[in-house]
Amino acid sequence: MMPTRSRFFSLLLAILVAVSLVAPVHADEGTGWGEFFDANGVLLPGVTQSEVSMPADWMPSVDVLGLWGINMQATYNVYTAPDGSTAMTPSASTLLFMAMNPQASGLLNANGQVGLGAGMALQAFGSVAGGNITGQQLLSNIFQQIGGAAMSQVDANQFADAIINGNSSVWAFLGGQNSDTWHIFSQLMNSSWDQGNLYLVAMLYNSCTNAPTGCPPELCQANPVACGLPATPPPGTEPTATPPPSCPAPSVTQKAPTSSILPLAPNFPLVVGQDPEKRGADVKASVIIPNVIYTWHEPIYENELSCKTNPNGGADICKNVKVFRGCRAHKESLPEQITNARTTATLTDSSRDWIIRTLGATWYGAYVHQGSFDLKRYGTPAIGCGGGSCSYNLSALKIPFADPGYFDLKVQVNTAGTFFNGIMITKPRVLGGSGKIRTWVVLPTLIDASTSSMPLP
């Protein structure tokens, strides 16, 4: 016996196929189709067309599919009207994943769509697969559409008039080669044949600034206003002094780090060989790096309704136009993380020379025991970020200096730089500081007895 889950999906697929046959072509909402088609459904001469293939986070990333020639980029045919209106036809695979991810893909930004019934079925399947609606909700919607509650039928020769006049939720049969529906959907079929992709639906965006593919450069050059830019002054006129609406460039504030390395105790540390308590010396090192403050500005746009007379009669053609309203400043506190640290003590060259030459001339065999070493052996480094900074701290205790003289103390850290949204804001740096510590040796004095008043033995 077939499991309940399998029966449900078999029924669901059967209903989707049935819907695609009942409503071969359909339209939902939209009042801007008059920018693309005339009353006979023929594409207007000023409309440009281009194929766009672009990476998208909401598309699957499966490397093995590329070996089979399957394109996992978002692929569209884009029709752009002179006023910036955009009719975008995604390939069938792109449409499926748009329906699964309607917010991220920009599907919800569309002001309307026209398409074949199979495209409606594919979107419905994607909505269920993406968890956006349940199977029960989908079945309810399909039965409403089959029953005519959601869509109304129009004649195939009146389909273009209906969508141009903004009649929402209509469907028609495909009709003959001279019908409105044939003229409109031959665009989809020709693109599918020429490019090897299946195009089922055209989505309307009243402005290319709302479309996932953005505005084509050619349009922005010919009609800057359609791209949300200031109008180009007529030839022979002086350009206005008013700058185009824009936001300030991002800025970076980077305070100077603080670093120190210095001896703590005792005041006069002896070399370990002469110290009966083996006290040694204590050294403290510290590097503090304030967070980088990254300031960026977000442009604020508001939608305004713009209408013009419909050249085909009927209601005015209206669309929402984005209007620049100003900028919103954002300040990000970016930690500059420490990736590596070194803390060392190194005997100075002059102290080496004094041990070997001066001390060695009096005390035969004097030599440098340990001229350089890592102070991290004598303490536990603390590295981390918090409270608006990243820091490195080390307290090295009871360091057994074996040689007398001056030691150069050095602390040095490497940073990873700073990042915001995956983009490097400041480059990695090498930071640090230096100091000195002196260690002591007690030398006995030899006295010539012949120069004293004491009698010779």
C-alpha positions in Angstrom: 0.0 0.0 0.0 1.4 3.5 -0.9 2.4 5.5 2.1 0.3 8.5 3.0 3.1 11.0 2.3 3.8 9.5 -1.2 0.1 9.7 -2.0 -0.1 13.3 -0.9 2.8 14.4 -3.1 1.5 12.3 -6.1 -1.8 14.1 -5.7 -0.1 17.5 -5.4 1.9 17.0 -8.5 -1.2 15.9 -10.4 -3.0 19.1 -9.4 0.0 21.2 -10.4 -0.1 19.7 -13.9 -3.8 20.2 -14.1 -3.5 23.9 -13.1 -0.9 24.5 -15.8 -3.3 23.1 -18.4 -6.3 25.1 -17.1 -4.5 28.4 -17.0 -1.9 28.3 -19.8 -1.1 32.1 -19.4 -1.9 34.2 -16.4 -1.1 37.7 -14.9 -1.0 38.8 -11.3 -1.3 42.5 -10.4 0.9 45.1 -12.1 0.1 48.3 -13.8 3.3 49.0 -15.8 3.0 46.5 -18.7 2.2 49.4 -21.0 5.9 50.3 -20.9 6.7 47.0 -22.6 3.7 46.0 -24.9 1.3 47.7 -27.1 -2.4 46.8 -27.2 -1.7 43.8 -29.4 1.0 42.4 -27.0 3.9 43.3 -29.3 7.1 44.4 -27.6 7.6 48.2 -27.9 10.6 49.4 -29.9 12.3 51.3 -27.1 12.6 48.2 -24.9 16.2 46.7 -24.6 16.9 43.0 -23.8 20.0 41.4 -22.3 20.9 38.0 -20.7 22.3 38.2 -17.2 24.0 35.4 -15.2 25.2 36.3 -11.7 26.1 34.5 -8.4 23.5 34.6 -5.7 23.7 33.5 -2.1 20.3 31.9 -2.2 21.2 29.6 -5.1 22.7 26.2 -4.2 26.4 25.8 -4.3 27.1 22.2 -5.5 30.5 21.9 -7.2 29.8 18.6 -8.8 26.9 20.0 -10.8 29.3 22.2 -12.7 31.0 19.1 -14.1 27.7 18.2 -15.6 27.2 21.6 -17.2 24.5 22.7 -14.8 24.7 26.4 -14.1 24.2 27.3 -10.4 24.2 31.0 -11.0 21.0 33.1 -11.1 20.1 33.5 -14.8 17.7 36.0 -16.2 16.5 37.6 -19.5 16.1 41.3 -18.6 13.8 43.7 -20.6 14.3 47.3 -19.7 12.0 50.1 -20.7 13.3 53.7 -21.3 11.7 54.9 -18.0 13.6 52.2 -16.0 10.7 49.7 -15.7 12.1 46.2 -15.7 10.6 42.9 -16.9 12.8 40.1 -15.7 12.4 36.5 -16.8 14.3 34.0 -14.6 15.3 30.6 -15.9 13.2 27.7 -14.6 15.9 26.6 -12.1 16.4 30.3 -10.9 12.6 30.7 -10.6 12.4 27.6 -8.4 15.0 28.8 -5.9 13.5 32.4 -6.0 10.2 30.8 -4.8 12.1 28.9 -2.1 13.8 32.2 -1.0 11.3 35.0 -1.9 12.8 37.6 0.4 16.5 37.1 -0.3 16.0 36.7 -4.1 13.9 39.8 -4.5 10.8 37.9 -5.6 8.7 39.8 -3.1 9.8 43.1 -4.6 8.1 42.4 -7.9 5.1 44.6 -8.7 3.4 41.9 -10.9 4.0 39.0 -13.2 2.8 37.3 -16.4 3.6 33.7 -17.2 2.7 30.3 -18.4 0.7 28.0 -16.1 3.7 25.8 -15.7 5.6 28.8 -14.2 2.8 29.3 -11.6 3.1 25.5 -10.8 6.8 25.8 -10.4 6.6 28.7 -8.0 4.0 26.9 -6.0 6.2 23.9 -5.7 9.2 26.1 -4.7 7.1 27.8 -2.0 6.3 24.4 -0.4 9.9 23.2 -0.7 11.2 26.3 0.9 8.8 26.1 3.8 7.0 29.3 2.9 3.6 27.8 2.7 2.2 24.4 3.7 0.9 21.8 1.3 -2.6 22.3 2.6 -2.4 26.1 1.9 -1.1 25.4 -1.6 -4.0 23.0 -2.4 -6.5 25.6 -1.1 -5.0 28.2 -3.4 -5.0 25.9 -6.4 -8.6 24.9 -5.9 -9.6 28.6 -5.6 -7.9 29.4 -8.9 -9.4 26.3 -10.6 -12.8 27.4 -9.4 -12.3 30.9 -10.7 -12.3 32.6 -7.2 -8.9 34.0 -7.6 -8.5 34.5 -11.4 -10.8 35.7 -14.2 -10.7 34.6 -17.8 -10.2 37.1 -20.6 -10.1 36.5 -24.4 -6.6 35.7 -25.8 -6.9 38.8 -28.0 -7.7 41.0 -25.0 -5.0 39.8 -22.7 -2.6 42.6 -23.4 -5.3 45.2 -22.9 -6.2 43.6 -19.5 -2.6 43.7 -18.2 -1.9 47.2 -19.5 -5.0 48.5 -17.8 -4.0 46.9 -14.5 -6.6 44.2 -14.3 -5.2 41.9 -11.7 -5.3 38.0 -11.6 -6.5 37.2 -15.2 -5.8 34.2 -17.4 -6.3 33.2 -21.0 -5.7 30.4 -23.4 -2.5 30.7 -25.5 -4.5 31.5 -28.7 -3.3 31.7 -32.3 -0.2 33.3 -33.7 -1.9 36.7 -34.1 -3.3 36.8 -30.6 -2.1 39.0 -27.7 -1.0 36.0 -25.7 1.0 34.5 -28.6 2.9 37.9 -29.1 3.7 38.2 -25.4 4.7 34.6 -24.7 6.6 34.2 -27.9 9.3 36.4 -26.2 9.7 33.7 -23.5 9.7 30.9 -26.0 12.2 32.5 -28.3 14.5 33.2 -25.4 14.2 29.6 -24.2 15.1 28.4 -27.7 18.0 30.8 -28.3 19.7 30.4 -24.9 19.0 26.8 -23.9 17.1 27.9 -20.7 13.5 27.4 -19.9 11.7 30.8 -19.3 8.2 30.5 -18.0 7.4 33.8 -16.1 8.1 37.5 -16.6 8.3 39.6 -13.4 7.5 43.3 -13.4 9.6 45.8 -11.4 8.4 49.4 -11.7 12.0 50.6 -11.3 15.3 48.9 -12.1 16.6 50.0 -8.7 14.2 47.4 -7.2 15.2 44.6 -9.6 17.7 41.9 -8.5 19.8 42.7 -11.5 19.9 46.5 -10.9 20.0 49.1 -13.6 22.0 48.7 -16.9 24.7 51.3 -17.4 23.4 52.2 -20.8 20.1 53.2 -19.3 21.7 55.2 -16.5 23.7 57.1 -19.1 20.7 57.8 -21.4 18.2 58.4 -18.6 19.9 59.0 -15.2 16.6 59.8 -13.5 15.4 56.2 -14.2 18.4 55.0 -12.1 17.7 57.3 -9.2 20.4 59.8 -10.4 20.0 63.6 -11.1 18.9 64.5 -14.6 21.5 65.5 -17.2 21.1 69.2 -18.1 20.1 69.9 -21.7 22.8 70.6 -24.3 24.1 74.2 -24.1 23.0 74.8 -20.6 25.3 75.3 -17.7 25.4 72.4 -15.2 23.8 73.2 -11.9 26.0 73.6 -8.9 23.8 71.2 -6.9 25.8 67.9 -6.5 24.0 64.6 -7.1 22.4 63.0 -4.1 25.0 60.9 -2.4 26.3 59.9 1.0 29.7 60.6 2.5 32.4 58.1 1.9 33.2 55.6 4.8 35.7 56.8 7.3 38.1 55.1 9.7 39.2 56.3 13.2 42.2 54.4 14.6 43.6 55.4 17.9 47.2 54.8 18.7 48.0 51.6 20.6 49.8 51.6 24.0 52.6 49.2 24.8 55.1 48.8 27.6 57.6 46.2 28.9 59.6 47.0 32.2 61.2 45.3 35.2 59.1 45.1 38.4 61.3 43.6 41.1 63.8 43.4 42.8 65.6 46.7 42.4 69.0 45.1 42.0 68.6 41.5 40.7 71.7 39.3 41.0 72.7 36.8 38.4 71.2 33.5 39.4 74.6 31.9 40.1 75.2 34.3 43.0 71.7 34.6 44.4 71.3 32.1 47.2 67.5 32.4 47.1 67.4 32.1 43.3 65.0 35.0 43.3 65.6 36.1 39.7 63.7 39.1 38.4 60.1 40.0 37.4 59.1 41.6 34.1 55.7 42.8 33.0 54.7 43.3 29.3 51.5 44.8 27.9 50.1 45.9 24.5 46.6 47.4 24.2 45.0 48.1 20.8 41.8 50.2 20.8 39.0 49.1 18.4 38.9 50.7 15.0 35.8 52.9 14.6 34.4 52.4 11.0 31.7 54.9 10.0 29.5 54.3 6.9 26.4 56.0 5.6 23.2 54.3 4.4 21.2 56.2 1.7 17.6 56.5 2.6 15.0 56.3 -0.2 11.2 56.7 -0.1 8.7 55.5 -2.7 6.6 58.2 -4.4 3.8 57.4 -6.8 4.4 58.9 -10.3 1.6 58.7 -12.9 1.3 59.5 -16.6 -1.5 59.3 -19.2 -2.0 55.9 -20.7 -1.4 56.2 -24.5 -3.8 53.3 -25.0 -6.6 54.9 -23.0 -7.9 53.7 -19.7 -6.5 54.4 -16.3 -3.3 56.4 -15.9 -0.1 54.4 -15.7 1.4 54.8 -12.2 4.5 53.4 -10.6 6.5 53.9 -7.5 9.7 55.9 -7.9 12.5 55.9 -5.4 13.3 59.4 -4.1 16.6 60.1 -2.2 15.8 61.5 1.3 19.2 61.6 3.0 21.7 59.4 4.8 21.8 57.4 8.0 25.2 57.1 9.7 26.3 53.8 11.2 29.3 53.4 13.5 30.9 50.0 13.8 33.5 49.2 16.6 35.9 46.7 15.0 38.3 44.7 17.2 41.8 44.3 15.8 42.6 40.8 16.9 46.1 39.7 17.9 47.3 36.6 16.0 50.8 36.2 17.4 53.0 37.6 20.2 56.7 37.5 21.2 58.3 38.7 24.4 62.1 38.5 24.7 65.2 39.5 26.6 68.5 40.0 24.8 71.9 40.9 26.3 73.2 44.1 24.7 76.4 44.0 22.6 78.2 46.3 25.0 77.4 43.9 27.9 78.6 40.9 25.9 81.9 42.7 25.2 82.3 43.6 28.9 81.8 40.0 30.0 84.2 38.5 27.5 86.9 41.2 27.4 86.9 43.1 30.7 85.5 40.5 33.1 87.3 37.7 31.2 90.7 39.5 31.7 90.3 39.3 35.5 88.3 36.2 35.9 89.6 33.6 33.4 87.0 31.8 31.4 84.2 34.3 31.9 81.6 33.8 29.0 78.0 34.6 28.1 75.8 31.9 29.5 72.4 32.8 28.0 72.4 35.9 25.9 68.8 35.8 24.6 65.6 33.9 25.6 61.8 34.0 25.5 60.1 35.5 28.5 56.9 33.6 27.9 58.5 30.6 29.5 58.2 32.3 32.9 54.5 33.3 32.7 51.2 32.7 31.1 50.2 35.2 28.3 46.7 36.6 28.3 45.4 37.5 24.8 41.8 38.6 24.0 39.4 41.4 23.1 36.7 43.2 25.1 35.7 46.5 26.4 36.6 48.3 23.2 40.1 47.0 22.7 42.3 43.9 22.2 45.2 43.3 24.4 48.2 41.1 25.2 49.5 40.9 28.8 52.4 38.9 30.3 53.8 38.8 33.8 57.1 36.9 33.7 58.2 36.0 37.3 61.4 34.8 38.8 63.4 35.0 35.5 66.8 33.4 36.2 69.2 35.8 34.5 72.6 34.1 34.2 74.7 37.0 32.9 75.4 40.4 34.3 74.8 43.6 32.4 72.0 45.2 30.4 69.3 43.3 28.6 67.0 44.7 25.9 63.4 43.8 26.6 61.0 43.6 23.6 57.3 42.9 23.2 55.9 42.5 19.7 52.4 41.4 18.4 51.0 40.7 15.0 47.4 41.7 14.3 44.9 40.4 11.7 43.7 43.9 10.7 39.9 44.6 10.9 37.0 43.4 8.8 33.4 44.5 8.2 31.0 42.2 6.3 33.9 40.2 5.0 35.7 43.3 3.7 39.1 44.3 5.1 38.9 47.8 6.6 42.4 48.1 8.0 45.5 46.1 7.1 47.4 43.8 9.5 50.0 45.5 11.7 53.1 44.7 13.8 53.0 46.6 17.1 55.1 46.6 20.2 57.4 48.3 22.6 60.8 48.0 24.3 62.6 48.5 27.7 65.7 47.5 29.6 66.7 45.6 32.7 70.1 45.5 34.5 71.4 42.5 36.3 74.3 42.6 38.8 77.3 40.5 39.8 79.3 40.7 43.0 83.1 40.6 42.4 85.5 40.0 45.3 88.5 42.3 45.5 92.1 40.9 45.8 94.4 42.9 48.1 98.2 42.9 47.8 99.5 42.0 51.3 102.9 43.7 50.6 101.2 47.1 50.6 99.7 46.6 54.0 101.2 47.1 57.5 100.7 43.5 58.3 103.9 41.5 58.7 104.8 39.0 56.1 104.6 35.4 57.1 
